Amino acid sequence: MQHIDVIPTGDALGAEVRGANIAKPLADDVVAEIRQAFLDHLVVFLHDQHITPQQQLAFAQRFGEPMAYPQLRGLSECPLVTPVIKLEHERVNFGGIWHSDTTYLEHPPMASLLYAVETPPSGGDTLFANQYLAYETLSDDIKKTLHGLIGVNTSTKADASKTREDRMRDSGDELKVLASKHPVVRTHPETGRKSLYVNIGHTTHFEGWTEDESRELLTLLFDHQVQSEFVFAFTGNRARWHSGTTAVPSIFRQTTTRVIGASCTGLRWQVTSRADYPEHADSKSVITAVCPLRVPGCNAIPADYESNRSVARGPGVLSEVGACFVRLQ
């Protein structure tokens, strides 16, 4: 790279981008290098950024057309920027299961840009899982079984929808019942790589199969796609969320994310961008994640926390976090 420095995490995905001040307009060649880092590493983080919602939106527009999040209201002064809030008394954190953002839309976003406004001084992991590797490590027989399968996704799976209940109740909004279908295996239009595109947060069954008939294969895929060798944990001892961190995660299908933690206080601003790829079946999906936040003395961590770090089983979130880019899928 000529204009930025890209420092890989050393794990299955993720990199820090240095040398770009996103509060100012960036030259096209700088944006092109950030996008390439995003394609190469699936999620990128930019620390020490100081931006307004309007500047965050302007930066997001360099990568695609911003779109409204369908379930929550945006900021009054900048409606396409959605506040992602976790209050200390809440027992369920927003996005606190493995998920890929809004796969219940016909045209899911290409990526999300998250900016950390307020974080606690310690604790919390945001987990990202590489769905290229998840697909590539499946057996040939499973790959053949998945070929041509269509996944049905909904906004109303209980484990996912309950993470939005506090925010929707506060704003007086009602849960929108949304559903859409997407190929279970997708090909990225820029990289040409195949990735797995199901997630426990929203995928209910395969088209033409009942939920009972789909359950065994989906459970296998949900467990497989978040194995430890596919996961990067955005955490205090490797890479860390702090105020002014921006993250760009790929909403497209290459990443899965989970947020760990409850009884925490935090605020992030999020913008999602439409795919600017030609309309075709393999260019619509992205997976995003929200960062887990914890305050000192707060021990409300799931009982399966250690197993989530090692084999990432159980409920989780596919997500993006911080002042970082999560990869465009």
N, C-alpha and C positions, 0 to 999 in steps of 0.2 A: 504494500500500500504506500502511496506517495504522500497522502495528506493526513492519515490517521494511523494510530497504532492499535493493533488488535491482539489481545492477550487471551489465548484460549484458557478455559478453566482446567483442562487436563482430564475432564470427565467425558461422558458420552455426548455432551452438547454444552453450548454456552461459551461466551467470550465477553471480555470487557473491551469497550472501545474508548480510546483516549485521543484527545486532540481535537474534539469537536465541541463548540459552544452552541447548543441548539436554541439559545435565546436570540441568536442573530440569524439572519438569512444565510444559508449555506450555499456555496457554489455547487453547480450540478455535479462536478467530478467528486466532490466530497460526499454528496448524497449517494452517488453511485458506489463509492467504496463502502459506505455504511450498509447499503443494500446487499452488496456482495458478502460482507461479513455476516449479515443476517442469513443469507442463503447458505453460507458455509457452516455456520454454527448454530442455527435454529433459534437461538435467543441471544440478544446482546444487551449489555448493561452500560449505561453512561453515568458515571458518578459525578457529584459536585455540580449539578445543573441547577440553575435558579431561574424558573420560568413562571409566567402567568398562564392561566388556562388558554388565553388567546394565542400565546406563543407555542404552547403544546399543540394546539389545533393546527397552527401554521406548519409546524414540523411534520405532523402526521399527514398533512396534505401533500407533502413531497413524495409519499409512498403509495398513495391511493386516495380515493374519495371517502372522507369521513362519513360514518353512518350512525344513526341514533341507536342506542341500546334499547331493545324492545320492551324490557320489563321495568326499567326504572327511569325516573326523570333526570335530565341533565341539570347542570348549574344554570341558574336563572340568567346569569350574564353571559353564558356560553353553553347553550343547550346540548351541543354535541360532545361535551366533556361531562362524563358521569362520575359523581363522587362515590368511591368505594369505601364505606365506613364500617368500622368495627368498634362498638362501644363496650366499655368494661363490664357492664352488667349482662351483656348478651351471652348466651350459652352456646350459640351456634355462629360460626364465622361465615361471612359471605363467601360463597365459592368453596366451602370447606370439604369438597369431595373431589375425587379425580374427575375431570371433565374437559371437554373441548368446547370453547365458547360458541353458544347459539347455533349448534348444529341442527336445531329444529327450524332454522330458516332455510328457504329455498336457495338463497345466496348468502351463506355465512361469510363473515369478514375474513379478509386475507391476513390481518395481523391486528394486534392491540398494542397501544403505547400507554404504559402506566408510569405515573410520576408520584413519588413518595413525598407527601406533604408533611405528615406527622407520623412518627414511629416511636415505639418505646425504646429505651436505651439498651435492651438486651433481649435475646431469645427469638425463637421462631424460625422455622424452615419453610421455604417455598420450594416445592419439588417439581421438576420438569422431566418428562420422559420422552426419549427420542423414538418416534414412531416409524422412521426409516428402519432403524435397527430392529424394532419390534416385528416388522414385516419380514425383513431379510433373514431373521433367525428362525422363522417358522419352518416346519418340515415341508417337503415338496407336496406331500399328500394334503396337508392342511391348506397350502396355497392353492392347490387345485380345487378343493372344496369351496374356498372363498371366491374363486374366479366367477365373476358375474353376479355375486350376491349383492343385494341392496339392503342397507340398514334403514330402519324406520326410527326416527328420532322425535322426541317430544319435549316440550317445556315443562311438563307436569309430573315427571318422575319425582316421587316424594323426597328422596334424599337430596336432590338438587333444589327443588322448589322451596324447601323449608329454610335454606340458607338465605333466601331473599325476603322471608316473611316480615322480619322486623323493619327493613327498609320500606317495603311496600305499605305496611300498616302505618308507618310514620307519615308517608306522603299521601295516604288515602287512595293509592292506586290498587287496582285489582289485577290478579294474575291473568295474563293473556294465555289462552290455550293455543299453542302453535305446534305444528308438526311438519316434518319434511323427510324426504328420502334421499340417501346419498350412497354411492358405491362404497362397499366395505374396504376395498383396496383402491387407492387413488394414485395417479401419476402426477408428479409436480410438473407444471408446464415449463419451468425454467431449468430445473436440474435434471429432469427426466427420471428421477428415482421414484420408486413405489413406496407407499407408506400405508400403515393400517389406519382406518378411519372409523373406529367405533369408540365409545366411551361410556363408562358406567353411569355418568351423570344424566345422559340423555337417550342413549340407544336402548330401545325396548325389545325389538325383535327383527327378524329378517322378512322382507317382503315375500308374501306367499307362504310363510311359516307362521304358526301360532306362537304366542309367547312361551308356552310350555315346550314346544318343539325347538325353540331357539335357545332356551336357557342353558343347556349344557355347553354348546359351542361358544355362546357369548361369555359364559363364566370362564371358560378356558382362555379366551382372548383377553378379557379384563384382567385376569391374573398375569398372563404372559406379558402384556404391554407395559407393565410397570415394574418389571424385575430390576433389581439393583444395578445391574450392568448397563441399563438404559437410562439411568436417572442421574440428574444433577440436582443437588440441594443448595439453594441460595440461602446461606446460613452464616452465622457470626464468625465461624472459624475458617471460612474459605472466601466467600464473597458475601457482602452484607448489604441489606437494605438500610439506608439511612435517609434522613430528609435531604432532598435534592437528588436522589437516585432516580434515573429514568430507565425503564425497561421496555424493550420491544420484543414481545413474544410472537411467534408465528401462530396465527389462529388457523392457519391452513391445515393442517392435518398431521404435521410432523411431530408435534409436541403434545404431551399430556402433562397436566399439572395438578398438584394438590397443596392445599394450605394446612399446616398443622397448628393447632392452638386455639384456645378459647379464653374468655375473661381477659381480653386484651383491648387496648385502645389504639386506633390507627386510622389514618385517612390517606387515600390515594386518589388521584384523578386518572380516569381512563378514557381513551379515545380508540374506537375501532375503525378500521378502514376497509372499504370494499376492495375486492380483487380487481386489478386493472388488466387482467388477462382476457383473451378472447373467450366468448361463451362456449364452453364445452364441458363435458361431464367431469373432467379431471381437474378443474381449476377453482373449486369453490370452498374448500373447507380449511379451517384453521383450528388449532388447539391453544387455549390460553390458560393462565393460572394466576391466582391471587396469593400474595405473600402472607404467611402466618405471623402474627404479632403477639408478643408476650411482654408483660411488665414484670419487674423484679418481684419475687414472692408469689407470682401467679403460677400455680402448678397444674392448671386445668389442661393437661395434655392427654390425648387419647391413650387408653390402656395398650393399644397396639402400636404406640409410637416407635419403639425400637424396631419392631418387625417392619414398620413402614419405611424406616431408613434402610433396612437391609434387603427386604424383599418387596416392600411397598404393597402389601396386601391390604384388603379392606377398603372402606370408603376413602375417596381421595379426590383431588382436583387436577385437571389438566389446565395449566394456566400460564400467564405471563406476569411479571412483576417489575416494579421499580422504574428507574430511569433507564430502561433497557429495551432493546429490541428483542422480541421473541421471533424466531424465524418465520419467514414467509414460506408457507407450504405450497 
